[in-house]
Amino acid sequence: MPMTFAAVPTPRWPQRLIDAALALHDNRLSEAEPLLKTHLKEDPFDVQAIRMLAELAGRIGRYRDAENLLRRAVELSPGFTAARANLAIVLYRQNRPDEAIAELDLVLEEEPDNPGHANLKAAALARIGGFDDAIALYEEVLKSAPRQPKVWMSYGHMLKTVGRQADGVAAYRRSIALMPELGEAWWSLANLKTVKFDDDDIAAMEAALARADISDEDRFHLDFALGKAFEDRRQAAAAFAHYAAGNRLRRTRIVYDADETEALVDRSIQLFTPDFFAARVAAGYDAPDPIFILGMPRAGSTLVEQILSSHSRVEGTSELPDIPILARRWADYPDRLGGVPHDRLRALGEEYLQRTRIQRRTDRPLFIDKLPNNWAHVPLIHLILPNATIIDARRHPLGCCFSNYKQHFARGQAFSYSLDDMGRYYRGYVRLMAHVDTALPGRVHRVTYENMVDNTEAEVRALLAACGLDFEQACLEFHKTDRAVRTASSEQVRQPIFREGTEAWKPFEPWLDPLKAALGEVLDHYPDTPRFA
């Protein structure tokens, strides 16, 4: 959801404010910031300048600063609808969808025909599980403004989430008909995993990719979609060339440092010793409600979630961002946890449950938080929620990592656009989890994807036992469970378990040497865990 500066400089503006607006337009943020701050020292009530400074803060991820500035702008000028719309975006980005919706309701009163506002409200509704309301809102917008390709695409996302696949495909196709170069719509079709592109589709994507005037975002989405098209045709070389091109371009637009991930793992291993945990055995909040499913993306976590959420005592939610949000409160995380008092750990556990309550839609006693990246925060989870269940979903390193490499994620997973980064990330994950197994024996229940495929009933029974749940037949018939699924595996978990995906990496092995080198001994020992030096 981009936050863009819409005001146009006018001759009535001071020259430095005009210069700041032009610098902001050109993304010359280091030039815009001092101009805006100087102007606001002289005129602290200029709401246009306040909004511009808020946008600058939002662009570099300082969302709290942006929020404070925008609240000041709408306090000074309650009718400043553009600033209120930007405030809604900032709240949405901070995972405060209910607050974003409240602001959007005011915005839509002033600008009821703006599809961008309705689109954001629908996305916010979906984030709190209001899928039916979101779909109804999209349908209302498209009834009055049917030539909106990106709204059709967002509508398709929502239909896919609730399992209306045919309707979702039709919405994506309508989006493409209106805007053939819209790469994300093509990728959305590919990402269903069930759509096979025909010759006309491939020709249309190749024609769009050959254009010089498309955005980088359209370009890498088209490459990922064409990779899937050629993989389905068993043309591995052509498929890998497109996957590599898409990843290479995507990698230029993200910031990720594999050394930082390794350093986090090193510090965690050094801090979280058996004695550290023994000294805090009475800390944390003792509620057993959450079941955390974590590990690598594309390792079977959605399958595990679908199995568990088919149980009468478990509610599936989604990939919740709340644990990383709690962790980010400390600049020197995880080291700072060494000095956190027991009552503070308990308060954090209670806060997590309060934060996630908005995701609950049933009275089932247990709920799932399926954010894979929470593997990096397992010690924190144990400290604040010692009775929570922790499930580690694991998959063969090459199968898992290549599945990530050919997947374009809507957000996050910055490690996944380079084979070397990915191998180092997987190795760091295994290394930390091995340490947790030593420091907290039996605390984490591991589900190996290949074992789940080969011996489903035994693995399901063991999984349920680890969660303290009695066996229910519905957990073996998980593909019949009717619930919204918001991840890349949404259509796969609506089918019975199949083995085909476990070996999809093999035709691409000639190009996977950088991944193998980065994985090192983790690959050699799988499914066992090596002894790390």
C-alpha positions as a printed NumPy array, in Angstrom:
array([[  0.   ,   0.   ,   0.   ],
       [  2.1  ,   2.965,  -1.183],
       [  1.948,   6.245,   0.653],
       [  2.452,   8.876,  -2.01 ],
       [  2.66 ,  12.624,  -1.797],
       [ -0.216,  13.993,  -3.852],
       [  0.041,  17.733,  -3.274],
       [  1.277,  19.744,  -6.243],
       [  3.586,  22.691,  -5.498],
       [  1.951,  26.043,  -6.209],
       [  3.458,  29.48 ,  -6.66 ],
       [  2.058,  30.411,  -3.235],
       [  4.423,  27.972,  -1.538],
       [  7.848,  29.142,  -0.314],
       [ 10.635,  28.113,  -2.659],
       [ 12.182,  25.686,  -0.158],
       [  8.854,  23.863,   0.201],
       [  8.625,  23.578,  -3.572],
       [ 12.199,  22.27 ,  -3.606],
       [ 11.334,  19.778,  -0.847],
       [  8.289,  18.534,  -2.776],
       [ 10.357,  18.014,  -5.918],
       [ 13.112,  16.237,  -3.943],
       [ 10.516,  13.98 ,  -2.34 ],
       [  9.008,  13.233,  -5.75 ],
       [ 12.463,  12.208,  -7.024],
       [ 13.187,  10.196,  -3.843],
       [ 16.061,  12.506,  -2.912],
       [ 15.235,  12.081,   0.751],
       [ 18.502,  13.421,   2.162],
       [ 17.771,  16.724,   0.403],
       [ 14.079,  16.856,   1.285],
       [ 14.459,  16.247,   5.026],
       [ 16.499,  19.343,   6.023],
       [ 14.343,  21.561,   3.805],
       [ 11.168,  20.342,   5.487],
       [ 12.554,  20.572,   9.006],
       [ 13.83 ,  24.106,   8.424],
       [ 10.444,  25.124,   7.03 ],
       [  8.553,  23.609,   9.964],
       [ 10.736,  25.43 ,  12.491],
       [  9.472,  28.675,  10.996],
       [  5.918,  27.504,  10.306],
       [  5.102,  24.546,  12.611],
       [  1.418,  24.607,  11.613],
       [  1.901,  23.969,   7.871],
       [ -0.02 ,  20.712,   7.484],
       [  1.204,  20.116,   3.926],
       [  4.811,  20.2  ,   5.126],
       [  3.954,  17.975,   8.09 ],
       [  2.409,  15.446,   5.729],
       [  5.436,  15.552,   3.464],
       [  7.779,  14.902,   6.395],
       [  5.52 ,  12.032,   7.448],
       [  5.815,  10.491,   4.   ],
       [  9.584,  10.77 ,   4.179],
       [  9.545,   8.953,   7.536],
       [  7.253,   6.273,   6.131],
       [  9.513,   5.642,   3.145],
       [ 12.437,   4.756,   5.401],
       [ 10.322,   2.624,   7.735],
       [  9.968,   5.098,  10.625],
       [  6.254,   4.41 ,  10.913],
       [  5.864,   5.646,  14.476],
       [  7.333,   9.004,  13.486],
       [  5.091,   9.089,  10.432],
       [  2.053,   8.284,  12.573],
       [  2.81 ,  11.057,  15.072],
       [  3.271,  13.595,  12.295],
       [  0.07 ,  12.599,  10.521],
       [ -1.928,  12.69 ,  13.746],
       [ -0.617,  16.222,  14.248],
       [ -1.687,  17.139,  10.706],
       [ -5.266,  15.889,  11.132],
       [ -5.448,  17.475,  14.597],
       [ -4.581,  20.828,  13.049],
       [ -6.795,  20.239,  10.023],
       [ -9.501,  17.589,  10.633],
       [-10.691,  17.918,   7.04 ],
       [ -7.252,  17.106,   5.582],
       [ -8.453,  13.86 ,   3.988],
       [ -5.183,  13.042,   2.22 ],
       [ -3.284,  13.095,   5.527],
       [ -5.926,  10.914,   7.173],
       [ -5.659,   8.422,   4.295],
       [ -1.882,   8.328,   4.792],
       [ -2.443,   7.765,   8.524],
       [ -4.598,   4.738,   7.689],
       [ -1.789,   3.322,   5.559],
       [  0.769,   3.817,   8.335],
       [ -1.522,   2.117,  10.865],
       [ -2.057,  -0.789,   8.462],
       [  1.701,  -1.178,   8.013],
       [  2.094,  -1.348,  11.789],
       [ -0.408,  -4.225,  11.89 ],
       [ -3.12 ,  -2.135,  13.514],
       [ -5.875,  -2.884,  11.009],
       [ -8.779,  -2.041,  13.314],
       [ -7.412,   1.485,  13.806],
       [ -6.754,   1.782,  10.068],
       [-10.375,   0.837,   9.336],
       [-11.639,   3.518,  11.724],
       [ -9.634,   6.177,   9.852],
       [-10.684,   4.821,   6.462],
       [-14.343,   5.042,   7.404],
       [-13.845,   8.796,   7.884],
       [-11.858,   9.051,   4.653],
       [-14.509,   7.205,   2.66 ],
       [-17.179,   9.581,   3.927],
       [-15.255,  12.38 ,   2.206],
       [-14.087,  10.415,  -0.866],
       [-16.528,   7.511,  -1.334],
       [-15.544,   6.913,  -4.949],
       [-11.796,   6.506,  -4.379],
       [-10.972,   2.841,  -5.14 ],
       [ -7.619,   3.121,  -3.37 ],
       [ -9.275,   3.807,  -0.029],
       [-11.74 ,   0.942,  -0.483],
       [ -8.916,  -1.373,  -1.537],
       [ -6.963,  -0.595,   1.639],
       [-10.052,  -1.051,   3.811],
       [-10.705,  -4.444,   2.225],
       [ -7.089,  -5.482,   2.896],
       [ -7.408,  -4.328,   6.511],
       [-10.675,  -6.228,   6.911],
       [ -8.974,  -9.363,   5.605],
       [ -6.152,  -8.952,   8.109],
       [ -8.642,  -9.301,  10.972],
       [-10.489, -12.157,   9.275],
       [-13.333, -10.136,   7.803],
       [-13.152, -11.845,   4.416],
       [-16.852, -11.696,   3.584],
       [-16.975,  -7.965,   4.327],
       [-13.825,  -7.443,   2.236],
       [-15.287,  -9.336,  -0.729],
       [-18.522,  -7.359,  -0.49 ],
       [-16.528,  -4.112,  -0.467],
       [-14.54 ,  -5.128,  -3.562],
       [-17.747,  -6.044,  -5.365],
       [-19.262,  -2.68 ,  -4.51 ],
       [-16.195,  -0.84 ,  -5.825],
       [-16.016,  -2.88 ,  -9.019],
       [-19.704,  -2.363,  -9.704],
       [-19.169,   1.386,  -9.953],
       [-15.581,   1.318, -11.294],
       [-15.152,  -1.907, -13.296],
       [-12.011,  -0.858, -15.191],
       [ -9.635,  -1.055, -12.232],
       [ -7.123,  -3.854, -12.941],
       [ -5.415,  -3.721,  -9.54 ],
       [ -8.723,  -3.827,  -7.698],
       [ -9.731,  -6.887,  -9.75 ],
       [ -6.403,  -8.441,  -8.762],
       [ -6.934,  -7.703,  -5.052],
       [-10.447,  -9.11 ,  -5.354],
       [ -8.912, -12.256,  -6.833],
       [ -6.565, -12.523,  -3.838],
       [ -9.522, -12.446,  -1.462],
       [-11.539, -15.003,  -3.44 ],
       [ -8.534, -17.328,  -3.49 ],
       [ -8.139, -16.978,   0.274],
       [-11.663, -18.19 ,   0.986],
       [-11.371, -21.1  ,  -1.46 ],
       [-13.372, -19.692,  -4.381],
       [-10.664, -20.642,  -6.838],
       [-12.649, -20.452, -10.081],
       [-13.931, -16.992,  -9.185],
       [-10.408, -15.958,  -8.212],
       [ -9.02 , -17.118, -11.556],
       [-11.742, -15.173, -13.358],
       [-10.883, -12.027, -11.386],
       [ -7.171, -12.379, -12.2  ],
       [ -8.011, -12.916, -15.878],
       [-10.187,  -9.794, -15.856],
       [ -7.288,  -7.856, -14.362],
       [ -4.927,  -9.096, -17.073],
       [ -7.437,  -8.276, -19.821],
       [ -7.449,  -4.664, -18.602],
       [ -3.674,  -4.488, -18.096],
       [ -1.747,  -7.28 , -19.888],
       [  1.607,  -6.147, -18.485],
       [  0.447,  -6.401, -14.843],
       [  3.01 ,  -8.936, -13.714],
       [  1.539,  -9.495, -10.265],
       [ -1.739, -10.698, -11.773],
       [  0.119, -13.237, -13.935],
       [  2.131, -14.349, -10.912],
       [ -1.056, -14.621,  -8.85 ],
       [ -2.399, -17.112, -11.39 ],
       [  0.871, -19.037, -11.299],
       [  0.911, -18.946,  -7.504],
       [ -2.357, -20.861,  -7.32 ],
       [ -0.202, -23.888,  -8.276],
       [ -3.221, -25.365, -10.087],
       [ -3.368, -23.166, -13.216],
       [ -1.47 , -24.349, -16.28 ],
       [ -0.562, -21.618, -18.753],
       [ -1.231, -22.304, -22.435],
       [  0.745, -21.103, -25.458],
       [ -1.242, -17.865, -25.69 ],
       [ -0.557, -17.089, -22.037],
       [  3.165, -17.633, -22.469],
       [  3.236, -15.505, -25.593],
       [  1.383, -12.706, -23.789],
       [  3.786, -12.808, -20.846],
       [  6.837, -12.856, -23.106],
       [  5.466,  -9.897, -25.074],
       [  4.922,  -7.946, -21.853],
       [  8.414,  -8.837, -20.624],
       [  9.936,  -7.625, -23.902],
       [  8.51 ,  -4.146, -23.398],
       [ 10.967,  -1.488, -22.301],
       [  8.388,   0.611, -20.46 ],
       [  7.257,  -1.831, -17.748],
       [  8.241,  -1.431, -14.098],
       [ 10.798,  -3.611, -12.35 ],
       [  7.965,  -4.991, -10.232],
       [  6.022,  -6.096, -13.297],
       [  9.222,  -7.516, -14.791],
       [ 10.205,  -9.781, -11.91 ],
       [  6.626, -10.961, -11.403],
       [  6.479, -11.927, -15.081],
       [  9.764, -13.811, -14.739],
       [  8.475, -15.79 , -11.752],
       [  5.263, -16.603, -13.633],
       [  7.132, -17.682, -16.765],
       [  9.41 , -19.822, -14.611],
       [  6.335, -21.656, -13.342],
       [  4.95 , -21.953, -16.9  ],
       [  8.121, -23.584, -18.229],
       [  8.556, -25.771, -15.152],
       [  5.071, -27.173, -15.729],
       [  6.234, -28.044, -19.252],
       [  9.327, -29.779, -17.858],
       [ 11.641, -27.267, -19.555],
       [ 14.007, -26.896, -16.61 ],
       [ 16.656, -24.718, -18.301],
       [ 14.136, -22.142, -19.515],
       [ 12.312, -22.216, -16.189],
       [ 15.492, -21.698, -14.159],
       [ 16.594, -18.837, -16.413],
       [ 13.365, -16.996, -15.613],
       [ 13.507, -17.836, -11.903],
       [ 17.111, -16.596, -11.782],
       [ 16.25 , -13.372, -13.628],
       [ 13.292, -12.674, -11.336],
       [ 15.313, -13.325,  -8.197],
       [ 18.263, -11.278,  -9.429],
       [ 16.086,  -8.246, -10.1  ],
       [ 14.105,  -8.644,  -6.871],
       [ 17.34 ,  -8.878,  -4.878],
       [ 18.361,  -5.406,  -6.084],
       [ 15.268,  -3.905,  -4.446],
       [ 15.619,  -5.357,  -0.947],
       [ 18.051,  -5.012,   1.929],
       [ 19.223,  -8.276,   3.471],
       [ 22.491,  -9.117,   5.195],
       [ 23.092, -12.822,   5.812],
       [ 25.849, -11.92 ,   8.288],
       [ 23.255, -10.256,  10.528],
       [ 21.171, -13.429,  10.655],
       [ 24.234, -15.489,  11.523],
       [ 25.177, -12.994,  14.238],
       [ 21.664, -13.227,  15.728],
       [ 21.979, -17.006,  15.874],
       [ 25.46 , -16.763,  17.437],
       [ 24.271, -14.354,  20.152],
       [ 21.202, -16.479,  20.866],
       [ 23.265, -19.634,  21.282],
       [ 25.664, -17.828,  23.602],
       [ 22.9  , -16.326,  25.777],
       [ 20.243, -19.016,  25.986],
       [ 21.996, -21.748,  27.946],
       [ 20.304, -24.459,  30.033],
       [ 21.221, -22.463,  33.162],
       [ 19.633, -19.319,  31.677],
       [ 16.323, -21.103,  31.187],
       [ 16.525, -22.896,  34.559],
       [ 16.832, -19.523,  36.311],
       [ 13.595, -18.362,  34.688],
       [ 11.483, -21.462,  35.042],
       [  8.77 , -19.542,  36.913],
       [  8.69 , -16.611,  34.49 ],
       [  6.238, -15.941,  31.683],
       [  2.487, -16.191,  31.328],
       [  1.206, -19.732,  31.771],
       [ -1.654, -19.725,  29.234],
       [ -1.506, -22.753,  26.884],
       [ -3.568, -21.113,  24.123],
       [ -1.026, -20.558,  21.308],
       [  0.359, -23.229,  19.028],
       [  3.353, -21.82 ,  17.165],
       [  4.176, -23.473,  13.837],
       [  7.54 , -22.26 ,  12.624],
       [ 10.597, -23.115,  10.534],
       [ 11.366, -22.288,   6.94 ],
       [  8.657, -21.012,   4.586],
       [  7.546, -23.675,   2.064],
       [  8.384, -26.468,   4.527],
       [  4.868, -27.749,   5.134],
       [  3.78 , -25.32 ,   7.843],
       [  0.46 , -24.585,   6.092],
       [ -0.195, -28.332,   5.868],
       [  0.454, -28.718,   9.607],
       [ -1.791, -25.733,  10.292],
       [ -4.595, -27.192,   8.167],
       [ -4.346, -30.54 ,   9.962],
       [ -4.472, -28.923,  13.403],
       [ -7.199, -26.429,  12.534],
       [ -9.369, -29.371,  11.459],
       [ -9.484, -30.33 ,  15.16 ],
       [-12.517, -29.214,  17.166],
       [-10.329, -27.531,  19.813],
       [ -8.01 , -25.561,  17.508],
       [ -8.582, -22.356,  15.553],
       [ -6.367, -21.475,  12.605],
       [ -5.54 , -17.796,  12.186],
       [ -2.621, -16.831,   9.954],
       [  1.015, -15.718,   9.977],
       [  0.851, -13.263,  12.869],
       [  3.558, -10.564,  13.152],
       [  3.221, -10.041,  16.892],
       [  6.241, -11.985,  18.188],
       [  8.69 , -10.126,  15.868],
       [  7.017,  -6.846,  16.872],
       [  7.69 ,  -7.633,  20.531],
       [ 11.285,  -8.616,  19.743],
       [ 11.946,  -5.367,  17.869],
       [ 11.317,  -3.337,  20.995],
       [ 14.912,  -3.945,  22.062],
       [ 17.65 ,  -2.525,  19.873],
       [ 20.103,  -5.018,  21.387],
       [ 17.855,  -8.086,  21.013],
       [ 18.301, -10.848,  22.11 ],
       [ 21.042,  -9.789,  24.552],
       [ 18.663,  -7.489,  26.43 ],
       [ 16.529, -10.459,  27.486],
       [ 19.194, -11.357,  30.023],
       [ 18.111,  -8.421,  32.169],
       [ 14.324,  -8.577,  31.75 ],
       [ 12.608,  -9.309,  35.1  ],
       [ 10.196, -12.208,  35.484],
       [  7.115, -10.025,  35.835],
       [  7.977,  -8.228,  32.602],
       [  8.223, -11.573,  30.778],
       [  4.797, -12.466,  32.131],
       [  3.403,  -9.113,  30.978],
       [  4.786,  -9.707,  27.478],
       [  3.044, -13.081,  27.332],
       [ -0.24 , -11.472,  28.354],
       [  0.289,  -8.683,  25.815],
       [  0.837, -11.217,  23.026],
       [ -2.515, -12.831,  23.803],
       [ -4.23 ,  -9.436,  23.918],
       [ -2.676,  -8.394,  20.601],
       [ -3.747, -11.59 ,  18.85 ],
       [ -7.294, -11.653,  20.23 ],
       [ -8.52 ,  -9.656,  17.25 ],
       [ -7.663, -12.652,  15.033],
       [ -9.962, -15.011,  16.933],
       [-13.317, -15.913,  15.375],
       [-14.393, -18.952,  17.436],
       [-14.494, -20.066,  21.06 ],
       [-12.013, -22.897,  20.466],
       [ -9.485, -22.885,  23.331],
       [ -6.32 , -23.147,  21.226],
       [ -5.182, -21.078,  18.241],
       [ -2.341, -21.231,  15.735],
       [  0.295, -18.622,  14.963],
       [  1.945, -19.839,  11.767],
       [  4.672, -17.27 ,  11.114],
       [  7.639, -19.379,   9.898],
       [ 10.272, -16.801,  10.833],
       [  9.409, -17.183,  14.511],
       [ 12.131, -19.858,  14.606],
       [ 14.51 , -17.004,  15.39 ],
       [ 12.43 , -16.16 ,  18.467],
       [ 11.818, -19.602,  19.986],
       [ 13.718, -18.674,  23.181],
       [ 11.591, -15.534,  23.563],
       [  8.401, -17.535,  22.979],
       [  9.426, -20.019,  25.657],
       [ 10.288, -17.254,  28.128],
       [  7.   , -15.334,  27.786],
       [  4.657, -18.289,  27.064],
       [  6.22 , -21.376,  28.672],
       [  3.096, -23.514,  28.141],
       [  2.62 , -22.692,  24.481],
       [  3.144, -25.523,  21.986],
       [  5.991, -25.091,  19.502],
       [  6.021, -27.096,  16.258],
       [  9.033, -27.042,  13.928],
       [  7.993, -27.887,  10.348],
       [ 11.047, -29.104,   8.448],
       [ 11.614, -30.161,   4.835],
       [ 14.568, -31.432,   2.784],
       [ 17.011, -28.511,   2.397],
       [ 17.134, -28.574,  -1.406],
       [ 13.393, -29.106,  -1.819],
       [ 12.564, -26.414,   0.714],
       [ 15.094, -23.831,  -0.449],
       [ 14.395, -24.229,  -4.16 ],
       [ 10.673, -23.946,  -3.445],
       [ 11.436, -20.608,  -1.79 ],
       [ 13.654, -19.528,  -4.681],
       [ 10.861, -19.933,  -7.2  ],
       [  8.334, -18.215,  -4.942],
       [  7.806, -14.478,  -4.959],
       [  6.549, -13.456,  -1.525],
       [  4.219, -10.51 ,  -1.123],
       [  6.333,  -9.295,   1.782],
       [  9.17 , -10.45 ,   4.001],
       [ 11.463, -13.433,   3.33 ],
       [ 14.224, -11.175,   2.038],
       [ 16.695, -14.072,   2.31 ],
       [ 14.91 , -16.032,  -0.425],
       [ 16.135, -14.2  ,  -3.54 ],
       [ 19.671, -15.613,  -3.575],
       [ 20.696, -19.272,  -3.4  ],
       [ 23.653, -18.421,  -1.16 ],
       [ 21.575, -16.276,   1.223],
       [ 18.963, -19.001,   1.367],
       [ 21.404, -21.761,   2.206],
       [ 22.944, -19.68 ,   4.982],
       [ 19.495, -18.841,   6.361],
       [ 18.411, -22.501,   6.405],
       [ 21.677, -23.473,   8.093],
       [ 21.214, -20.764,  10.741],
       [ 17.681, -21.981,  11.412],
       [ 18.844, -25.588,  11.883],
       [ 21.745, -24.449,  14.067],
       [ 19.533, -22.475,  16.462],
       [ 16.896, -25.186,  16.661],
       [ 19.606, -27.758,  17.427],
       [ 20.744, -25.546,  20.299],
       [ 17.165, -25.251,  21.592],
       [ 16.87 , -29.053,  21.484],
       [ 19.938, -29.226,  23.737],
       [ 19.025, -26.392,  26.114],
       [ 15.319, -27.302,  26.342],
       [ 15.064, -31.037,  25.547],
       [ 11.65 , -32.024,  24.212],
       [ 10.351, -28.458,  24.16 ],
       [  9.89 , -28.405,  20.376],
       [  7.984, -31.038,  18.397],
       [  9.45 , -31.521,  14.935],
       [  7.387, -32.525,  11.906],
       [  9.411, -33.677,   8.911],
       [  7.503, -33.101,   5.7  ],
       [  8.682, -36.258,   3.964],
       [  7.622, -38.368,   6.964],
       [  4.206, -36.686,   6.949],
       [  3.819, -37.624,   3.279],
       [  4.972, -41.218,   3.711],
       [  3.305, -42.07 ,   7.036],
       [  0.526, -39.553,   7.426],
       [ -1.627, -41.119,  10.143],
       [  1.263, -41.857,  12.507],
       [  2.658, -38.361,  12.069],
       [ -0.758, -36.763,  12.597],
       [ -1.307, -38.758,  15.778],
       [  2.12 , -37.74 ,  17.097],
       [  1.433, -34.11 ,  16.216],
       [ -1.891, -34.111,  18.055],
       [ -0.314, -35.769,  21.08 ],
       [  2.383, -33.082,  21.165],
       [ -0.407, -30.483,  21.328],
       [ -2.218, -32.381,  24.097],
       [ -5.106, -33.213,  21.771],
       [ -7.105, -36.396,  21.288],
       [ -7.159, -37.885,  17.808],
       [ -9.999, -36.783,  15.533],
       [-10.635, -38.267,  12.101],
       [-11.166, -34.814,  10.608],
       [ -7.44 , -34.169,  11.024],
       [ -6.724, -36.893,   8.46 ],
       [ -9.32 , -35.355,   6.128],
       [ -7.869, -31.855,   6.466],
       [ -8.382, -31.084,   2.772],
       [-12.134, -31.028,   3.406],
       [-11.851, -28.337,   6.067],
       [-13.53 , -25.114,   4.981],
       [-11.454, -22.171,   6.222],
       [ -9.617, -19.191,   4.813],
       [ -5.95 , -19.813,   3.975],
       [ -3.792, -16.77 ,   3.295],
       [ -0.459, -18.296,   2.248],
       [  1.141, -19.494,  -0.993],
       [  0.   , -23.055,  -0.219],
       [ -3.68 , -22.121,  -0.037],
       [ -4.774, -24.396,  -2.878],
       [ -2.386, -27.253,  -2.128],
       [ -3.81 , -27.808,   1.375],
       [ -7.273, -28.135,  -0.138],
       [ -6.077, -31.377,  -1.746],
       [ -4.981, -34.688,  -0.191],
       [ -1.269, -35.061,   0.575],
       [  0.796, -35.83 ,  -2.51 ],
       [  4.441, -36.815,  -2.941],
       [  5.152, -34.962,  -6.192],
       [  6.363, -31.789,  -4.463],
       [  9.082, -33.561,  -2.485],
       [ 11.246, -34.071,  -5.579],
       [ 10.432, -30.972,  -7.652],
       [ 13.961, -29.641,  -7.122],
       [ 15.713, -32.545,  -8.844],
       [ 15.456, -31.317, -12.48 ],
       [ 17.119, -28.078, -11.324],
       [ 20.036, -29.703,  -9.478],
       [ 22.638, -28.649, -12.094],
       [ 22.1  , -25.014, -11.046],
       [ 21.999, -25.511,  -7.267],
       [ 25.724, -25.688,  -6.409],
       [ 25.749, -22.286,  -4.599],
       [ 22.885, -23.492,  -2.429],
       [ 24.606, -26.793,  -1.647],
       [ 27.818, -25.013,  -0.677],
       [ 25.987, -22.645,   1.67 ],
       [ 24.04 , -25.47 ,   3.327],
       [ 27.219, -27.432,   4.038],
       [ 26.889, -30.227,   6.562],
       [ 23.167, -29.519,   7.09 ],
       [ 22.511, -31.   ,   3.647],
       [ 24.836, -33.952,   4.193],
       [ 23.139, -35.032,   7.449],
       [ 19.459, -34.44 ,   6.639],
       [ 17.065, -35.545,   8.144],
       [ 19.446, -35.771,  11.083],
       [ 21.099, -32.699,  12.552],
       [ 24.872, -32.333,  12.383],
       [ 27.042, -31.492,  15.393],
       [ 27.922, -27.837,  14.974],
       [ 31.333, -26.625,  16.053]])
